């Protein structure tokens, strides 16, 4: 029992290796369930399907063992029905997101708390742990220590780019690894043997124009047959896609989180089929594709970002080792708006520093961007630069941190002592309600909108307005998660003003009732992108 790490190069088989370890570990220690925490909804379907193919072979077992929990469809304000419909992770194997996990532990209200007890007596596997939000680092570390020490659970941290969660500030909370924490004993040899790509620094002072990026991708098609372009913003993804379709006859695909999971999966299935047949293809995607999505391109072009993201992007290139070597080009776009994307911007700046050090013999770094030693140096810089953010800073009428509110709550205790000339006479001094109300796993919380993508999506939308029995609504909401786009409040407001969304009575789930706001390539938009049909809901 304890905290373990599974540090394996991208494409090294973490999905099955972690499943095998979790099953044997749960059987040995008589634990109740396995919970797999995934950073993005884009790979929940993929990984869950792999497990279903193994454990739900018999048709009678389909849907019996594996539960997928993608997103929050239900609104924050709850009534009796929405409380009943809230997902409570009552299954032997759970696949869910890191957002859902963090909200289960730290958000206010009762919806998330209803599944908290399921974290006890479990094997909890975190896939791509490097994507953990920086502001939650100390909260996360303390929670993991609690689950493993007091709740009889074990935790596995999986990634090719292992962050230094055992080396952050010990007084504020760091993960206490097991004595023999690494599951793979000879990681350096595995990384060396599974090296399949060459990372090429193509950064230039003036930056790359959109037409230049498009031309580079087209050139690579003639050499490697397939090219994946990974960008940092949806805007750049659309711009490059539109540029490419004007200048090449090769199939071009677009992927972003504006597309529902079913839409992305349909596109990925087409992409994989063309890659399998060695047909020329270009795909333009946001970073959703780089954390665990099983695709194998001949070439990858990656907008400069954190080294961890670049390494993950490299895992989509020559993934299956069918070529002598793949090429990953790191480029800097001339125009990119990432000032509000603090994680990406900070990671990019530190990567630029690492690139300089790679050419300096005195740095002590190997001249290989995807070497584990380079990754460790990157996280040393990254965590040092952002140490003040790891406490989860909040404004609660004063500057405070969630870590403080949930630990000794020193500011509140000091204020009470000042007013009453004595310390509060209570054992639990934490501000639980305040902390729960202000906690958000992501800075801009989203709400899911069910979109009528494909015949299945349209049927689900129609059924949501015609089924009123709680049991039927529960089943519909489970199905609807694959047809959901997580949307920011300002975008929901724009759609509502144009009467493009409608709320399901009593349960408050939002649905898109005008397909003109769902583009067949780009997904959900706040503007009319196509003159497709309008879905009228009576």
N, C-alpha and C positions, 0 to 999 in steps of 0.2 A: 504494500500500500504506500502511496505517496505521490510525488510529482516526478514525471519522467519526460524525457525529450526524445523526439524522433527527428533527427537532422539528416535529411536525405536530399540529394540533388533533384531538381525538377525533372519529372519523368522517371523517377526512381522507384515508383510503386508505393507511395505513402498511403494511398486509400486502402489497398488490400492489406498492407503491412500493419497499419493501425487497427484495422478491423480484426485481424488475426490476434494481435496482442490483446485487444480489448476483450474479445470473446474468451480467450484462455485466462486472462486476469480475472474477469468476472466469475468464471466457473471456479477458479482456485479459491477466491475469497468470498464466494457465495453472495455476489452483489446482484442487485435487482434489474438494472437496465444499463444500456449504453446510450450516451448522448453525444452526438457529433455536432460541434459548433462550427459553422461555415461563415466566412466573412461576407460573401455575396450570395444573393438568391440565385445567381446565374449558374452556380455549380451544385446547388442542392439537388436538383433533378438528376443531374449526371451521376453524382455519388450515390444517391439513394437508389437509383436504378441498378447500379452495380451490385449493391447489397441485396436488393430484391431478387436479382437473378440468381444469387447464391442461396438465400434463405427462404425465398417464397417460390420455390420451383413448382410445387403442387398448386393447381388453380384454387383449391379450397383454402390455401394459405395466403392468397393474394390480399394485401392490405391488412393482414393480421399482425405482422411483426413490426413493420416500418411506418413511422408517422413523419410527415413533412410539415413543418410549421414555418411558412415563408415570411409572413408580414402581418401587421396589424390592420385588419379591415375595419374593425369596430372603432367608433369614435371614443375620445377620452371620457366624455360624460356618459355614465352607464345607467341603464335601468335594469329591471329584474331579468329581462330577456337577454340583454347583451352580456350580463354576468354569467348566465347559464351557457351562452354560446362561446365564451372565451375558451381558448385552447388551454388544456391543462396537462399536456404531455403524458397522457395515460397510455403508454405503449412500451414494449420491451426495448425498441430502438427508436431514438428520436433524431431527426435531422432538422436543425434550426439555425438561425443566424446569430452572430455575436451581439447584434442590437437586442434581440429578444432575450439572450442570456443576461446581458447587463441590466436590462429593464426588470427582469425577474428579480434580480438582487437588490436594485437600488431605487427603482421608480416608486412613486407614491400610489395610493389607491389599492384596490384588491385584485384587479384583473391579473396583473403579472404575479402577484404574491400567491395566487391560487396554484401555481405550478412550482413554487420554490421548494416544497418538500421533496419533489422528484429528483432534486440534485443530490440528495443524500443516498448513500449506498449505491453509487453509480460509478461507472467509468466514463469520465468526461474528456472527450478528445477535441482539442482545438486545432483546426486545420488552418494553415497560413496565419499563425499567431502574430506575425510581424505587422499585421494590419490593425492590431488593437489600437483604439484611439489613445493618443498620448495623454490626454487629460485624465484618463481612467487608470493609468498605470498603477498607482499606489492602492487605489480602491480594489482593483483587480487582484493584485498580489495578496492583499490581506484576505480577500474573499477566498482565494484558492487555498491559502494556508488554513483558513477556517474549515473549508469543506474537507480537506484531507486530514486535518488533525481531529476534528470533532464530529464529522458527519460520516466517517467511514467510507469516504470516496477516494478514488485515484484520478489523477489528471495526467493527460499526455499532451505535450506541446509539439505540434508537427509543423515543419517548414524546411525549406532549403536555406532560409536566411534567418537563423535563430537570433532573436533580440536578446539583450543582456538583462533579462528580468531578475536574475539572481544577483546583479551587481548594481542595482539602483540603491538609493538612500536606505540604509538598513533601519534607521530610526522611524522612517515613515512607512516602511513596508516593502519588503522584497520577497520573492518566492524562495522558499526553503526547499531546494531540490533534495531528492532522495540521495543516499550515499552513492549509489551507482545509477545515476539518472539517465544516462544515454543508452537507449535501447540498442543502437548500432555501435558495436565496439570499435570498429576501425573506420571511422567516418572519412578520414583523409584519403585513404586508399579508394573508397567508393567514389568520392568526388573526382579523384584523378582518373579513375577508370571510366566514369560516366560523362566525362567532358566531351561534348559533341558540337560545340560552337566556338566561333571566334568573334569576340566583341571588338568592333572597330569604331574608334572615336572620329566622327565626322563633324564635330562641332566647329563652326566658323564664326568669326567676329560679327559678320553682317547678319547672320541667321539665314535660315532657309525659307524661301518664298513657297507658297502653295504649289505653283506650277513646277518648281524644282523638285519638290517632294513627290509629286505625281510622276514626274519623269524618272526619278530614281526607282520608284516602284515598278514602272513599266520596263525599265532596263533589266531589273532583277528577274522579271518574269521570263525573259528570253534565256536567262542563265539557270535559274533554279525552279522554274515553272510556277512557283507559288510565292506570294509575298503578303505578310501581315504588317499593317501599320497600326501602331498603338499610340494614341494621343492622350492628352491630359484633360481635354474639354470636349463636350458634345458639339460645340460650335466648330472647332477645328475638324472634328470627325465628319460633320456635314459638308464643310467646305472642300475637304480633300475628296470625299466621295463624289460630290458634284463635279469637281474638276476631272476626276478619273473617268467618269462615264461619258464625258465629252471627248476624251482623247484616246480611248482604248476600246477595242471590241471584246476584250477579255471580260469574263464575268466579274462583277465587283459587288461585294457585300458590305453592309453596314451593321454594326452592333452597338447598342448603347442601352442604358437603364431606362430610357424612355419607352422601350419596347417591353411588353409583358413577357413573363418567363416562357410561356408557350410559343410566343413569336420568336424569341431568341433561340429557343430550342429547335424550332423548325428551320431557322436559318443555319444554325450550327450543324444540323443533320445534313443539309444540302452541302455545306462547306466540307464536312468530313467525307461525304461521298465523292466529291470532286477531287479532294486530296488523295483519297484511296485509289482513285482511277488515274492519278498523276495528270490531271487536266489543269491547264493554266487558270489561275484564280488569284484575285486580290481581295483582301478583307481589310476594312478600316474599322477600328474599334476603339472605344474608350478602355480604361484600364480594367474593366470587368473581366476581360478575357484572360488576364495574365495570372490570376490566382487559382490554379488548379484545373482550368478548362483543358480538356484532352484534345488538342489539335496539334498537327505536325506540319509546319510550313518550312519551305526551303530557305527563306530569308525573312528576317524581321527588321522593321524600321521602328525605332522607339524614340519618341520625344524625350529629351533629357529629363530625368526625375530622380527620385532617390535610388541609390544603388540596389536596395532590396527590390524595387520595382523593375529595374533593368535586368536583374538576375532572373526574376520571375518571368519577364518577357522572353528572355533567352530560353526558358523552358518550353516555349511554344515553337522553337526552331529546332529542326532535326531531332525532334523529341524521341522518335523511335530508332534513331541511329541508322537509318537506311542510306544516308549519304556519308561520304568521308568526313565532311564537316559542314556546318551551317554558318551563315554570317548574320550577325546582329549589328546594324548600324545605329549608333546613337547620334541624333541630330538635335539642333536647337532651332525652333521655328522663329521666324522674324517677328511674327505677331501672335501673341498668346496672352490671354487675360487670366492669370492665376493668382493675382494679389489676394483675392478672397479665399483661395484654396491654400491655407497656411501650411498644411502637411506637405503638399506637393512642392510648394515654393521653397520651404526649408530644406526638404530632401534634395531638390535640384541644386540649391546653393552649396550644400555639403558635397554633393557628387562632383561639382566643378572643382572643389578643393581636392577631392580624392584623385581626380584625373591629373591634376598638376603633380601630386605626390607620386603617382605611378611612374612619372618620368624623372623623379629625383632619387638617385641611388641611396641617399642618406635617409630616406623615409623608412627603409627596412621592409617595404611592401613588395611582394612579387608582382611582376608586370602582367597581371592577369586579373581583370576586373571581377570575375566570378569566383575567385579564390576565397575560401572561408576566412583567411586572415584579413583580406580587404574588407569583407563584410563586418568583421569584428571592429575594425578601425572606424568604419562608417557609423556603427551604432554608438561607439564611444563618443564621437563628435555629436551625433544626433541627440543622444540623451543628455549630454553635458549642456548643449545649447538650449535644451527645452526642459531642463530639470524643474524650473519654477512653474511649469504648466502641469506637472504630473499630479498635483494635489487637487485638481479640478477647482479652479478659481470661480467664485460666484459673487454676485451682488445681491445681498439679502437686507438691503437698507444700510449695509456697511460692506466693506471688502472682507471676504472670508473665503474659506475653502470647504468643499464637501468632506474632505478628509478630516478637517478639524471638527465640523459639525457632527460627524459620526464617530469621533474618538473622544478626546478630552473636552472638546467644546470650550476651549479656554477663554475665548472672547466673551461668550455668553455668561460663563461662570464669573469672570472678572467683573462684568457689568452688574450682575446680580449682587456680588459681594460689595461693590461700591455703593449700591443703593440701600442694602440692608445691613451693612456692617458685619456680615458673616457669609460663609459659603452656603450654597443650597444644601439642605439636609435630605439628599436623595442619592441613591446609588447610581441610577442611570441618568446621566446629565446630558445625553445626546439630544440634538434637535432633529428627531426622526421625521416629523411631519414636514418641517421646512426643507430638509434635505431631499425627501421624496418628491416634493412639489417642484423643486428646481432642477432635479436630475434629468438630463436628456443624454442618451447614448451618443447621439449625433447633434451637432450644433443647431441644425435647422430640421426639427422633427417633421416627418412626413406622414401623410395618411394615404392608404391605398385607394385607388380608383379601379373598379372592375371594368374592363373594356371588352366589348363584344367582338373580340378577334376570333375569326373562324366560326364555323357552325357551332362548335362546342361552346365558345364564349357567348355567342348570341343566345343560345339555349339557357345557359346559366343566368344571364341577365334577366331573361324573361321569367325564369322560374323564381328568381328572388322576389319578384313582384306578385307571384301567384301562390307561393307556398307560405303558409303562416304557422304550421306546426313546428315547434322548436326542434324536434328531431330532424325534420327535413331541412330546415334552415341550417342546422349544424353541418349536415352533409354537404349542402350547397356551398357553404363558406369554405369548407376544406377544398372542394373542387375549384372554387373561385380564386384561390391564391395563385394559381398558375396563370390566371388571366388578369392579374393586378399590376398596376404601375404605381409605385410609391411616389407621391407628388407633394411638392412644397406648398405651404399655405398660400403664398402669393399666386401660384399657378392655379390652385383650386379656385381662388377668388376670380381670376380672369375667366376661367371656364364657366363658373357659375353666372357671371355677368352676361355671358353669351348663351345662357341656357343650354350648355353642352353637357352638364352633369345633373344628376337627379339623385335624391336620397331615398333609400328604401325605407318605407314607414316602419316605425317602432324600433328597428335595429340600427338605423342611421348609416348604413353602408352606402358609399357613393358609387354610382355607376355612370359610365359615359353613354349618353343616349344619342350622340350625333357622331357618326363615323367619319365625318369630314374632318374631325379633329384628331384622327388616328391615321397617320401616313403609313402606307404599306412597306416603306423602307425605314423611316425614322421613328415610327411609333407615335406616342402621345404628343400633341402640340397644343399650345394655347392659341394658335392661329389656324385657320382653315388651310390645310395643305393639299386637299384633294376634293374633288366633287363627287366622291363616292356617296352611297346611299345615306340617308338620315334614318336612324333607328327610332321609331316612334313607340313609346311605351305608354300604353293606355292605363 
